[in-house]
Amino acid sequence: MSLTDQEITRVKGSGFLHNRGTETFSVRVVNKNGTITADQLQTIADCAREYGSGYVAITSRLQVEIPGVSLAYEQAIQDRVESAGLVTGGTGAKVRPITACKGTTCVFGNADTQGICAKLFDTFYTGWHHVTLPHKFKMSVGGCPNSCMKPSLNDLGFEAHKIPKYDLEKCRGCAKCAVETRCPMKAAKVVDGKLCVDKAVCNDCGVCVGRCPFGVAECETETAFAVYAGGTWGKHTRMGTRLSRYYRQDELETITEKVLLWFRENAYQKERLGAAIDRVGVEAFEKALESDDLLNRKEEILAMEIKTR
């Protein structure tokens, strides 16, 4: 059987990606947050052995692809994957699968990134699956400024910070200061017997929090999130625009929804979010996010046709 362009296009939306030069496909199996249970992993392995080439590939966004699958097994493999609580997909001009780092299982993790990611997945990957966007929309959740998941190079990225609060009255000017020793940015130094922190250098990574035995460096607030919008990598790289304030964890879904609505209303077809921000202007973009106008017009915006140039 020779594949037609129509067949290749039809199944791409379901996560069947044509293996060029063959009549087989790599089936993309989507997980919520970069984690898969042992049972789910066994199901994927069984599918690879029975329907594919006998191996799997892990994508750069922590999804799993099963190469070498014939279209004759399209329904069978989807049924098997779904029976394990997973889905195939993750393609097209939509919200793509969301990535997260290890979060609090990492010594530097400031937040439960995998838990946050799973919630965002349910709300936006699953909840917005029927919504067509001007272009693909990638999201990432990082647990600290080490930026392992590159939140600043995603269309929307969240980066967890702990903002230290320094009680310098408690500082004893130790010869070997625990805060100074631990600071990876070299922003903290003991000068004339007192701790001094250069906030222009400090990136609120939280490494110093709780390190001083006398309580000089504690956490000012609950975990705060830096938000980056419009990042891309590849042929056209753009560092995400960092929004001008920190966000609380309970604000992340709201800011995500506002950004998606702004993107759908303002971007042209096949225009990434970053390009739309540059065209319209960062100031106008941030101003739109500060109000609830986008949320109030949600149904109107979702009913709009995507703009063409």
N, C-alpha and C positions, 0 to 999 in steps of 0.2 A: 504493500500500500504506500502511495506517495502522499505526504502531508500537503494540505493546501494552506495558503496564507490565512484563510478564514478560520481553519481549525487551530492554527498556531495562535492567532489573536484571541480566539474564543477562550481557550484554556489558560492563557496568560493571566487573566484576571483572577483565576482560582489558584494561582501559585504554581502553575506548570510552565516552566521556562525551557524553551526549545534548546536542546543541545545541538549547536550548529554542526552541520555536515552529517547529521544522523536523523533517524526518525524516532528518537527518544527524547525524554524531558527530564529535567531536574525538578523534583517536587519540593517546594519550600514549605516546611512545617513550622508553624508560628507558635511561639510560646509567649507568655505574658511578660516575663521580666528577666530572661536569660537563664532561668532555672527550669529543669525538667526532672520529674520524679523517676525513680528507678523503673517503675512499671511503664511509664511513658517512653523511657529510653529503650526498654525491651521491645515495645510495640514498633518503634521506629526501626530498630535493628531487624525485627522480623519482616517488616515491609521492604527494607533494603535487600534482604536476602531473597524474599519471595518474588518481588516485583521489579527490583532494580538491579544495579550492578554489584550489589553485595557490600557496599560501603556507603558512608555518609560524608558530607562536607559541612563544616561549621562556617557560617558566613561572618563577615566583619561586624554584623549587627546581632550576633549571638543567636541567630536562627539556624535551623538544620535543613539541609537539602539532601534529597535522595536522588542521585543521578541514575540515568539509564532506564527510566520507566516508560513503557509503551502506553499509548493512549488506550489500548485495550483494557488496561487496569485502572483507568481513571476513577470509576465509581468505587471499585473495590478498595483502592488505597485511601480514598477519602473517607469511606465508611470505617476503615480500621483506625485511621488517625483520629477521627471524631469520637470513636468509642473510648479512646484513651483521654478524652478531654482536651484535645488539641485541634487545630484547624490548619488547612492549607490556605495560602494567600500571600499577602504582604507585597503586592505590586500595585502599579497604577497611580493616578493622580489623586491620592487619598492620604489619610493619616497612615503612616507606615508603622510596623512593629517598633515598640519603644525599647530602648536599651538602658541598662543600669549597671553600675559597678557592684562590688561585693557589699558595700554599705557598712553596717556595723560589725560585720565579721572581719573587717580590715582594721588594723591598729589606728589608721588615720580617719576612719569613717565617722562623720558627724551626724548621719541620719540613716534611717532604714530605707535606703534607696530602692531595694527590691519591692518593699511594701508599697512605696509611693508609686513605683512604676506599674505594679499590678493594678492599682486603683485607676491610674491614668489610662491604662490599656482598656479596662472595662468601660470607662466613660467615653474615650475618644477613638480608640482603634475599633472596638466593638460597637459602641453607641453611635459613632459617626460613620460607620462602614458604608452606609448608603449615600453619603455626601461626597459629591465630586468636587475637587478643589482645582485651582488653576494649575498646580503642579504637585509633585510628591511633597510630603511634609514629614520630616524626620525629627524625632524627639529623643532626648537623652537626659538621664538623671545621674549626677555625679555626687559623691559623698564628701569631697573636699577639694581644695584648689590644686591638688596634684593632677586633676583633670584627666584621669585615665580614660574616661568615656567621652572625652572631648565635647562637653556640652556647648562650648563656644563655637563649634564647627557643625552644629545642627541647626535646623530651622528654628527650633526652640529647645533651649537647654537650661537645666536647673543645676546649680552647684551649691552644696551645703557648706555653711560657714558657722563657726562659733565665735561670737564677738567677745573678746576678753574685757573684763572690767577690772581695772587695776586699783587696789587700795594701797597707795604708797605709804600711808601711815604705818602699815604693818611691815614695811620693808626694813630689813636689818643690815642691808648692804653686805651680804655674804661674799666672802672672797671667791667662792664658786657659786654663782647665782644659778639656780635651777631653771629659771625662766630664760636667762641669757644663754645658757648652755643648750637648751632645747630649741630655741627659736631658729627655724630653718632659713628664715629670711634675713637673719642678723639685724633685726630691727630693735632688739632689746639689749641694752647695755647698762651696767652699773657705773654711774659717773658720780664721783664725790660722795660715795656711800649711799646713793639712792638709785633705784631702777629708773631708767629713762627709756621710753618706747617711741620710736619714730613712726607715727601713724601713716606717714606718706609711704613708708616701706612695708609696714605690717599689712598682710592680706587676710587677716582674720581666719587663719587656718585652724585655730583652736588647739594647736599642739601644746601651747604653754599652759592652757587652762588646767588648774588643779595640780600643777607640778610644784608650786612653791609650798613648802611645809608650813609656812606661816600665813597662808591664805591671801597672798598679794594678788595672784591672778586667778580670778574665778570667771564664770560665764555671766555676761551681762543680761542676756535674754535667752529664750529658747532658740533652737537652731534657726538660723536665718538663711535664706536662699537668694543667691545672685541669679538673675534671669538674663539669659542671652537670647537674642532674636535675630534671625536672618543669617545664620552661619552656614557656610557650604565648604566642601573640599572637592578636590578633583581638578578638572580643567579650569574651572573658574572658582578660585578660593576667596572666601570673604569671612573675616572674623566677625562673629556675631556681635551685634550692638548690645552692650550691657545696659540694661534699664537702670534708671538713675537711683533706685532705692532697693533695699533688701525686701524680700517677701516672706511672710510666714508660711508654714506648710499648709495651713487651711486656706490659703489664698491661691495655691498653685492651679487648682482646677479652674478657678474663675479667670485668672490671667491667661490660661491656655485657651479657654473658650473665646475670650476677647481677641486674642491674636489670630485664631482661626477665622473668626468672623471678619476681622479687618482684612486678612489675606484674601478671603473669598470675595469681598466687596471691591477691593482695590487692585488686585493683581490681574494682569492679563493672562490669557491662556498660555501655558508653557513658560511662565515667568516665576522664578523662585521668590520666596518671601524677601530675601535680602535685596534682590534687584528691585522689588517693588518699594521697599523702604528707602533705598537710595533715590529712586525716582520721585517719590512723593515727599520724602524728607523725614529725617529722624524726629524732628520736633513735632511734626504733624502726627506721626505714628504714635509717639508717646502721649501726646495730648488726647488722642482718641482712646487710649487705654486707661486714662485717668478717670473717665466718666463711665456711666452705665448705658450710654446711648447705644452701643453695639448690642448689648444684651437685650435692651428694650426693642430693638429692631431685628431680633434673631430670625423670626419666621420670614420676615421680608427678605433678609439677606440670603437665607437658605433657598428661597424660591427664585432668586435672581439667576439669569443666565450668566455664565462666566464671560467676562469681557474679552473681546478680541481686538487686536490692534487695527 
